Amino acid sequence: MQRSLYRAQCRGGADAEYDFHSSLPKLQVSMEQARVTNLSLFRQGNQLFLYYECHGEEIAPELLLPDAEACLAPWPGADAPRLWVPMLDIFHYQQPVSGEHWARTTPGSTPFGRLARLKPEHAARYIFYHYQYQEERPGDGDKYGIIALHENLMFFYSERPATVEPAPYQGKLATSHTPANWGEVMHPHFIMWNKPGERELIWLEIQLVLQA
């Protein structure tokens, strides 16, 4: 099984929510044919964040959402402009080892998305700490929680209520160096979100647009 996370940008004036909801029946057929499950789409301003799980070969989002071209802006940086850019998995509480292990057992669970901005000069240190944590303490948080990175923007996908259970495998590290004062150590890595009338935020909750 492969977990896929992507980022996209809406065209100016596009009604992305209407367009994606209108194409939901076609999307559900494509997901069934491609053996894709647990797809969710989040939005913050003109930015879109996509999560889904492939039970066979990895499927590109353009194949699942071919009608999205009308509302998405091309993204440069490759041989040809792209509508969706992949985000890198830099941390997960668990990784799937089988379909049985990864099946949802909590009724009514809801996808939940948050964004954070990483200071570029601290990126290597942040990833180092998170890899260490991930491999020293697998299963320490929401089973489906994962942080993905593109440029300096991080998308944290998880589900509510959280599923917390032991991982069915050992991590790759036998050390115990993850800081006990985790929040204090992590705080300097972030560019804060400033919300008028509210305190500064590290993680900004974003809108769930679509779940399939």
N, C-alpha and C positions, 0 to 999 in steps of 0.2 A: 504494500500500500504506500502511496505517495501523497504527501500533503502539499497543496499548491497555494501560494499566496502571491497576489499581483496588485499592482497599483495602476490607476488610470486617471485621466483628467478630462472633465466634461468640456465640450465646446461652449463658447459664450452663448447664453440664451437657451441652451438645450434643457429640456425637461426630462432628466435622466430617470427619475422615479416612474413617470408615466410610461416611458419607453420600455423600461425593464419589466414593469408589471404587465404591460400589454403582451410582451413576448414570453410570459411565464409558461403557458401551455407548451410552446415549442421547446423551451428550455428543459422542461421536465422530460419530454420525449428524448431529447439529446442526452440528458444525464443517464437515463435508463439504458440507452443504447451503448453509451461509452463507459458504463459501470462507474459513474461518478455519484457521490453522495455528500450530504451535509454541506451544501453550498450556501454561502451567505455573502451579501454585499452590503458594505457600509459606506457612508458618505460624510465628509466634512468639507463644507464649502463646495468648491468645484473638483475636489479630490475624491476618488472612489477607491475602495479597498476590497478585494475579492479573496475569499477563502473557499476551498473545496478539497475533497479527498478522492483520489483515483484508486480504484481497486484492481486495475489492470495497468496498461500502458498509460503514461502521463499524457493528458489531453490538454491542448492549448486552449486558453479561454476564447480565442477567436472562433474555435469550432463549436464551443458550447453556446456562445452568444454572438452569432453572426450578424444579428440586426443591430448590435451596439455601435457599429461604425457611424451611424447617423448622428449620434450624440457624443462621441468621443473625439478628442483632439489627438492627432498623431504625436508620437513621442520620438524624438531623434535619438541618435546614439548607437545605431546599428547600421548594417548595410542598407536596410530599408526602414522607413518610419514604422513604429509599432503603435498599437492602440493600448496594449497592456505590457507593463514592464515587470519582470519577476522580482520578488523581494526575497532576500536571503534569510534563511532560518539561522538565527544566532543564539537562540535559547529555546528549550522546551522542557517541561517537567517530566514528560514521558514521550517515548516514541512507539509507534505501533509495531507489535511483533506478530500479530495474526488478526484476522477478521474478528474472531471471537473475543480477543483481548480488547479490541478497539470499539466494539459495539456499544451503543448508548444504552444504559440501564436505568437512567434517571428520567422518569416521565416528565414531560413538559420542559425540558431544558431549553434555554434560549441563548443563541450566540450573543456575545458581548465584545465590543471593540473599543480600544483606546489608542491614542497617539501620544508619542513623546518625541522631543527633538534633542538629539545628541550633539554635544559640543564636538566638532570634528577633531580637535586636538586630543580628545579623550577617548576616541572610538576604540583604539586598540586595547586600552586598559579595560574599558567596559566589556568588550567581547571576551577578553581573557578571564575576568572575574566570573562572567556568566557561564563560560565553558567549564570552569572549575566547579562552580555550584551545580551545574547540570550533571556532571559526571561524579561528583562526590555524594550528591543527595537526590538521585532519581526518585520521582514520586513525591516530592516535598510540597507540591501545590496542585492546582487543578490539572487533572490528567490530560485535558485537551488544551491547556494553556501553551501558547507559543509566541515568541517575539520574532518578527521579521524586520529586516532593515533594507531601505533603499535610499541612497545618498545619506543624509543624516537624519532621516525620518524613520521612526520605529512604529510599527503596527503590532499591537498586542491583542491577539485573538484568544478568547476563553469562552466559557459557558457558565450560565447560571441556572440552577445552583451548581456550585463547583463539585466535581467528583474527585475526592481525595482518597487514594488507595495506594498500597505499596506497588512499586514497579516490579514486573515479573522478570527482572534482569538486574545484574550488577552494573554500576557505572564503570567507566574506563579508568578512573583514578581511585587509588586506595588511600589517598591522603585526607586530611581534615583541615584544610586551610581557608575554607570559606569564612569570611569575617562574621563574628557574632553580631556586630553592630552594622548590619547590612545596609539599612536605610541611611545611616550617617555616611558610610563609605560611598554609596551610590549618588548621593545628592549633588556633589560637584560636577557630575558628568552631564547634567541636563541644562538646556536652555528652557527657561520657564515659559509657560503660557500665562498671559496676563488677561484675566477676565474682569471687565469693569464691575466695580462694586463687590468683587469677591477676592479671596486670597489667591496668590499665585499657585499654579498647578503644575505638577510634573507630568502626570498622565491626564489627558483630556478625553472624556468619554465621547464617542461619536455615534451617529444615528444608524440604526439598522434599517436598511432600505428594502431588502429582499431576503427571504429564506426559502430554500427549496430542498 
